[in-house]
Amino acid sequence: MFHPVLLQIYLALSLLSFLTYIRTYGLPTLSPSKLHLFLTSPSSLKTLLCLLIWTISYFLMSFLGGTIAYWRFPRTPGNAETPSPLPDLIFNLFPETCPKIFGQNLQSLTLIIYYTYLTLVILPFHPSSEKILRHFLLLNSLMFLTRTTTVSITSLPQPNYTPKCLLAQNSSSTFLESLSIVMGRGFPPKSCGDLIYSGHASCALISMYIIEYHNAYFGRKYVRRVGWSLVGVAVGSIFMCRSHYGVDVVLAGYFSAFLGEGFYLRLEGR
């Protein structure tokens, strides 16, 4: 779960974005007629539909993918020895440590930076901001749905030594018990086992794909360099924290590239 301080920072940045919009475009009038026109305009309805798709896809991934992963990940009931992580070449190249700021690992902080950039810079100032938001929601929805299938099919041992998951490996669990644990431990839902493929890596790569496609770094090359550097930071943190096996990040790269390319090719009618 995100650290409360980080949530407060994000809310403060979102408020700052709204105030920036007001200073730039003025305070919108909220008369019933204008509000009705806004909510019923084709563009707004498309955005609301994309938000609904995103919400359903996210909870499907959590409900089905997370629950099945927790239910089926390798266990040794009644045995003091727990399944060890699988051999991984990437783990041999990165030290096992997990740097944190405000109690959060670096891959989570990277996503907060991307989403803050979307909120503070792209949405108020980019001419295609609403279209970018829809693309962001739909591409992430595709990622959630494809990840639901891969998480559910193959169950691998926990790649790190998370205490709660270590305890869970020594006892069996039914599907309903797994559902209660995954969905009842706060937001976002948390599961155990190796969750193929990496969601953090995919979210970072999809964010950069959208930024590149729409030139949402406003021609400033340093913003582009910082964005891709943050992808490297997120991937390195995933490996050092042992959040995923190396193959999960490789698959995240493939899925993100193919989903992004296929999405925009279809959008352009090719």
C-alpha positions as CSV (number, residue, x, y, z in Angstrom):
1,M,0.0,0.0,0.0
2,F,1.2,3.5,-0.8
3,H,2.7,5.3,2.2
4,P,0.2,7.9,3.6
5,V,2.9,10.7,3.1
6,L,3.1,9.8,-0.6
7,L,-0.6,9.9,-1.0
8,Q,-0.7,13.3,0.6
9,I,2.0,14.6,-1.7
10,Y,0.1,13.2,-4.7
11,L,-3.1,14.8,-3.6
12,A,-1.3,18.1,-3.1
13,L,0.2,17.9,-6.6
14,S,-3.2,17.2,-8.1
15,L,-4.6,20.2,-6.3
16,L,-1.8,22.3,-7.6
17,S,-2.5,21.1,-11.1
18,F,-6.2,22.1,-10.7
19,L,-5.1,25.6,-9.5
20,T,-2.7,25.9,-12.4
21,Y,-5.6,25.1,-14.8
22,I,-7.8,27.8,-13.2
23,R,-5.0,30.4,-13.4
24,T,-4.5,29.5,-17.1
25,Y,-8.1,29.0,-18.3
26,G,-10.2,30.6,-15.6
27,L,-12.7,29.0,-13.2
28,P,-15.2,26.9,-15.0
29,T,-18.8,27.8,-14.5
30,L,-20.9,24.9,-13.1
31,S,-24.3,25.9,-14.2
32,P,-26.6,22.8,-14.6
33,S,-26.9,23.3,-18.3
34,K,-23.2,23.6,-18.9
35,L,-22.5,20.7,-16.6
36,H,-25.0,18.6,-18.5
37,L,-23.5,19.5,-21.8
38,F,-20.0,18.6,-20.5
39,L,-21.1,15.3,-19.1
40,T,-23.1,14.3,-22.2
41,S,-20.6,15.5,-24.8
42,P,-19.2,12.6,-26.9
43,S,-15.6,13.3,-25.7
44,S,-16.6,13.2,-22.0
45,L,-18.7,10.0,-22.5
46,K,-15.7,8.3,-24.2
47,T,-13.5,9.3,-21.3
48,L,-16.0,8.0,-18.7
49,L,-16.4,4.8,-20.7
50,C,-12.6,4.3,-20.7
51,L,-12.5,4.9,-17.0
52,L,-15.2,2.3,-16.4
53,I,-13.2,-0.2,-18.6
54,W,-10.1,0.6,-16.6
55,T,-11.9,0.0,-13.3
56,I,-13.4,-3.3,-14.3
57,S,-10.1,-4.5,-15.8
58,Y,-8.2,-3.6,-12.6
59,F,-10.6,-5.4,-10.3
60,L,-10.7,-8.4,-12.6
61,M,-7.0,-8.6,-12.4
62,S,-7.1,-8.4,-8.6
63,F,-10.1,-10.6,-8.1
64,L,-9.2,-13.4,-10.6
65,G,-5.4,-13.0,-11.2
66,G,-4.4,-12.2,-7.6
67,T,-6.7,-14.7,-5.9
68,I,-5.7,-17.6,-8.2
69,A,-2.0,-16.7,-7.8
70,Y,-2.3,-16.8,-4.0
71,W,-4.4,-20.0,-4.1
72,R,-2.0,-21.9,-6.4
73,F,1.5,-20.7,-5.6
74,P,3.8,-23.5,-4.4
75,R,3.4,-24.5,-0.8
76,T,4.7,-27.1,1.6
77,P,2.0,-27.6,4.3
78,G,3.3,-28.9,7.6
79,N,6.9,-28.6,6.5
80,A,9.2,-26.1,8.1
81,E,11.1,-25.7,4.9
82,T,9.6,-23.3,2.4
83,P,10.1,-23.4,-1.4
84,S,13.2,-21.5,-2.4
85,P,13.2,-18.8,-5.2
86,L,14.1,-20.2,-8.6
87,P,17.6,-19.7,-10.0
88,D,17.7,-16.5,-11.9
89,L,20.6,-15.0,-13.9
90,I,19.5,-11.4,-13.2
91,F,19.6,-12.1,-9.4
92,N,23.3,-13.0,-9.8
93,L,23.9,-9.5,-11.4
94,F,22.0,-7.4,-8.9
95,P,22.6,-7.3,-5.1
96,E,19.6,-8.3,-2.9
97,T,18.6,-5.0,-1.3
98,C,15.6,-2.8,-1.6
99,P,16.2,1.0,-1.3
100,K,13.1,2.8,0.0
101,I,12.0,6.4,0.3
102,F,9.1,7.2,2.7
103,G,8.7,3.5,3.1
104,Q,8.2,2.9,-0.6
105,N,10.4,1.1,-3.1
106,L,11.8,2.9,-6.1
107,Q,9.5,1.2,-8.7
108,S,6.4,2.5,-6.9
109,L,7.9,6.0,-6.6
110,T,8.7,6.0,-10.3
111,L,5.1,5.4,-11.1
112,I,4.0,8.2,-8.8
113,I,6.4,10.5,-10.8
114,Y,4.9,9.4,-14.1
115,Y,1.3,9.9,-12.9
116,T,2.2,13.2,-11.3
117,Y,3.7,14.4,-14.7
118,L,0.4,13.2,-16.4
119,T,-1.6,15.2,-13.8
120,L,0.5,18.3,-13.5
121,V,1.8,18.8,-17.0
122,I,0.1,16.7,-19.7
123,L,-3.6,17.1,-18.7
124,P,-3.5,20.9,-18.1
125,F,-1.2,21.9,-21.0
126,H,-1.1,19.3,-23.8
127,P,-3.6,20.1,-26.7
128,S,-4.6,16.4,-26.9
129,S,-4.8,15.9,-23.1
130,E,-8.2,14.1,-23.0
131,K,-7.2,11.8,-25.8
132,I,-3.9,10.9,-24.0
133,L,-5.9,10.2,-20.8
134,R,-8.2,7.8,-22.8
135,H,-5.2,6.1,-24.4
136,F,-3.6,5.7,-20.9
137,L,-6.7,4.1,-19.5
138,L,-7.2,1.7,-22.4
139,L,-3.6,0.6,-22.7
140,N,-3.4,-0.1,-19.0
141,S,-6.7,-2.0,-19.2
142,L,-5.2,-4.2,-21.9
143,M,-2.2,-4.7,-19.7
144,F,-4.4,-5.7,-16.7
145,L,-6.4,-8.2,-18.8
146,T,-3.4,-9.9,-20.4
147,R,-1.6,-10.0,-17.0
148,T,-4.7,-11.6,-15.5
149,T,-4.2,-14.6,-17.9
150,T,-0.5,-15.0,-17.3
151,V,-0.8,-14.6,-13.5
152,S,-3.5,-17.2,-13.4
153,I,-2.0,-19.9,-15.6
154,T,1.5,-20.5,-14.2
155,S,2.4,-20.6,-10.5
156,L,6.0,-20.1,-9.4
157,P,7.7,-19.8,-6.0
158,Q,7.9,-16.5,-4.2
159,P,10.9,-14.6,-5.7
160,N,11.6,-12.9,-2.3
161,Y,11.3,-13.6,1.4
162,T,8.2,-11.5,2.2
163,P,7.2,-12.6,5.8
164,K,3.5,-12.9,5.1
165,C,4.1,-15.1,2.0
166,L,6.7,-17.2,3.8
167,L,4.1,-18.0,6.5
168,A,1.5,-18.7,3.8
169,Q,3.7,-21.2,2.1
170,N,3.5,-23.5,5.2
171,S,-0.3,-23.8,5.1
172,S,-2.9,-24.7,2.5
173,S,-5.6,-22.3,1.4
174,T,-9.0,-22.6,-0.4
175,F,-10.0,-20.3,-3.2
176,L,-12.5,-18.4,-0.9
177,E,-9.8,-18.1,1.8
178,S,-7.4,-16.8,-0.8
179,L,-10.0,-14.3,-2.0
180,S,-10.6,-13.0,1.5
181,I,-6.9,-12.5,2.1
182,V,-6.1,-10.9,-1.3
183,M,-9.1,-8.5,-1.4
184,G,-9.3,-7.9,2.4
185,R,-5.8,-6.6,3.2
186,G,-6.3,-3.1,2.0
187,F,-5.8,-1.3,-1.3
188,P,-4.1,-2.1,-3.6
189,P,-4.8,-5.9,-3.2
190,K,-1.7,-8.0,-2.5
191,S,-1.0,-11.6,-3.4
192,C,1.9,-14.0,-3.1
193,G,4.0,-16.1,-5.5
194,D,5.5,-14.8,-8.7
195,L,3.0,-12.6,-10.5
196,I,3.9,-13.0,-14.1
197,Y,4.5,-10.5,-15.7
198,S,5.7,-7.4,-13.9
199,G,3.0,-4.8,-13.5
200,H,5.3,-2.0,-12.4
201,A,7.6,-2.4,-15.4
202,S,4.6,-2.5,-17.7
203,C,3.1,0.6,-16.3
204,A,6.4,2.5,-16.6
205,L,6.9,1.4,-20.2
206,I,3.3,2.1,-21.3
207,S,3.6,5.6,-19.7
208,M,6.7,6.3,-21.8
209,Y,5.2,4.8,-24.9
210,I,2.3,7.2,-24.7
211,I,4.6,10.1,-23.9
212,E,6.7,9.3,-27.0
213,Y,3.7,8.8,-29.3
214,H,2.1,12.1,-28.4
215,N,5.3,14.0,-28.0
216,A,4.1,14.7,-24.5
217,Y,7.6,15.9,-23.4
218,F,6.9,19.1,-25.3
219,G,10.1,18.9,-27.4
220,R,12.3,19.0,-24.3
221,K,14.9,16.3,-24.7
222,Y,15.9,16.3,-21.0
223,V,12.3,15.3,-20.0
224,R,12.6,12.4,-22.4
225,R,15.9,11.4,-21.0
226,V,14.6,11.6,-17.4
227,G,11.6,9.5,-18.4
228,W,13.6,6.7,-19.8
229,S,16.1,6.9,-17.0
230,L,13.2,6.4,-14.6
231,V,12.3,3.2,-16.5
232,G,15.8,2.0,-15.7
233,V,15.5,2.9,-12.1
234,A,12.2,1.0,-11.8
235,V,13.6,-2.1,-13.5
236,G,16.7,-2.1,-11.3
237,S,14.6,-1.7,-8.2
238,I,12.4,-4.6,-9.2
239,F,15.5,-6.8,-9.5
240,M,17.2,-5.6,-6.3
241,C,13.9,-6.0,-4.3
242,R,13.4,-9.4,-5.8
243,S,9.9,-8.3,-6.7
244,H,9.9,-10.4,-9.9
245,Y,12.1,-12.9,-11.7
246,G,14.1,-11.6,-14.7
247,V,11.7,-13.3,-17.1
248,D,8.8,-11.3,-15.8
249,V,10.5,-8.0,-16.7
250,V,11.5,-9.3,-20.1
251,L,7.8,-10.4,-20.7
252,A,6.7,-6.9,-19.5
253,G,8.8,-5.3,-22.2
254,Y,7.4,-7.6,-24.9
255,F,3.8,-7.1,-23.8
256,S,4.1,-3.4,-23.4
257,A,5.7,-2.9,-26.9
258,F,3.3,-5.2,-28.7
259,L,0.2,-3.8,-26.9
260,G,1.3,-0.2,-27.5
261,E,2.2,-0.8,-31.2
262,G,-1.0,-2.9,-31.9
263,F,-3.2,-0.4,-30.1
264,Y,-2.0,2.6,-32.2
265,L,-1.9,0.6,-35.4
266,R,-5.6,-0.3,-34.9
267,L,-6.4,3.3,-33.9
268,E,-4.9,4.6,-37.1
269,G,-6.8,2.0,-39.1
270,R,-3.8,-0.1,-40.2
